[in-house]
Amino acid sequence: MMHSGKLIQTFKERREMMRVTQETLAELAGVGLRTLKQLESGKGNPTLETLQKLADVLGMEISLQIRKTQENK
């Protein structure tokens, strides 16, 4: 499961700063309002596609960093 809590919080802060309602963001991003409300309340497990749609509307860019956590034996 992807940990997206901090990313969603950043999206929420950006949305509020831009004075965009949840309804407007959901409509512009093509994401269900219920889905957006769940995400912003810390529930749900968004797909990368959903995160990208929200980022696009908010004028943000998602950068993923993949790190090797263990040495292969």
N, C-alpha and C positions, 0 to 999 in steps of 0.2 A: 504494500500500500504506500502511495506517495504521501509525504508529509507536505501539505500545501497551506497550512494554517497561517504562517507568516506572510506568504504571498497573497492570500485572500485578504488578510488584514491590510496589507499595502494597497490592494485594489480598493477596498472599502474606504480607506482614508483618501485616496485619490478621487474616488467618486464623490465623496462628501465635499472635498475641496473644490471640485468642479461644479458643485451644487446640482448634481444629476441624481434624480430619484432612482430607486431600485427598478421601478417600472420602466423608465426610459432606458436605463442601461440594458436591462433584459431584452427589451424590444430591439434596440440597436445592435446588440450582439447576437441576436437570434438564439437566446438562451431562455429557458422557462423561468418565469418570475419565481415560482416555488423553488426551483433549483438554486437561483441566486440567493434567495432568502435563507435557504438551508446552509449554503456555503458561508454566507456572512455571519451566521449564528454558530459556526464551528462544526456543522454537521455535513455529511456527504463526502464523497471522494471524487472530485472532478477529473475529467479526462484532460489530457494535454490539449485536445482540441477546444474544449470549453474554456480553459485558462487562456489559450491564445486568442479566442474570440473576444473575451473580456479585455485582455491587454490591448488588442487592436483598437477597440472603441475608446479606451482610456488613454490612448497615445503612449503606451508603455511597451517595453520590449522584455521578453522573458529570455533569460540566459541560463541554460542548464549546465551544471558542472558534474561530470561523472568521475568519481575517484575509485581507485582500487583500494579496498579496505583490508584485504588479507593477501598474503603471498600464496601463490599456488604451490602445492607440494607435489 
